[in-house]
Amino acid sequence: MTTTTSTRSSGLGRVLIAVYGLLALAATGRSVYQIIDSFDHAPLAYSLSALAGVVYIVATVALVAPGDTWYRVAWITISFELLGVLVVGTLSYLDPILFTEKAVWSFFGRGYGYVPLVLPIVGIIWLYRHRPSVTVDAGSDAATATRSA
Amino acid sequence: MIEWFTTVTVVVAIVAGLAAVIIGLAGRPPADLTNGAIVVVEVLLVVQLVISLVSPLFGNYPTGSGLEFWVYLVTATLIPPLAILWGLLERNRWSTVVLGVASLAVAVMVYRMYQIWFVQLA
């Protein structure tokens, strides 16, 4: 942690963004295919997967884009994902027929290596530690300059 | 799709991925070794693309959905160049980790392609 940066797209954040981007791609691509191919099998699960995919895309953009507004968007989308994976994950265990394994949030993201469960938690921790208002102690001139707006 | 070639691709992608993650966490920015490894993965994917195009001419068809297979293959082929490009924009240890993550994602996708082609269950 020798350098402090004002954007969220550098350092460890790059890895986070890369993984978000991949998940956005995977969830969106797969759900679009599922909806085209076999929507009737699990309409609720596939619709939720598509919604999840879109939210992942927005979250990826929000992590890359600078500024307080995007920071807030990142919080909203990532919290929404955590809520989604927890609610749908629980529901899928209570009523396995309702959800299929192949949907993003079903069974806490088991079909995706639990990445959908772990990622929002890591994302929230990371966002918390990179709050715009508390960006840095050192090199604070840049931080205060951006805060004055 | 050729079974042994697909296995080779998955193994190479996993090895290249783990190596880049470890080297990245050790603090190294992308270098010839790590970039080269993912270039090898990309070359294997392009060969896979050609194999998959030609296979049906020889009576080798996917048992599952051809559309799903191609979505995976085309997407997977785009990932390594993007990872390398991003690593060139900001060279630090995390760019190397990104290379590794990209390579591991390719491994998962090629494994899914294998399933679609050879052992489609659903």
Interface residues (C-beta under 8 A of the other chain):
Chain A: S10 G11 L12 G13 R14 V15 A18 V19 L22 L25 G29 Y33 D37 K102 G113
Chain B: S65 L67 E68 V71 T75 I79 A83 W86 E90 N92 W94 S95 V97 V98 V101 A102 A105 V108 A122
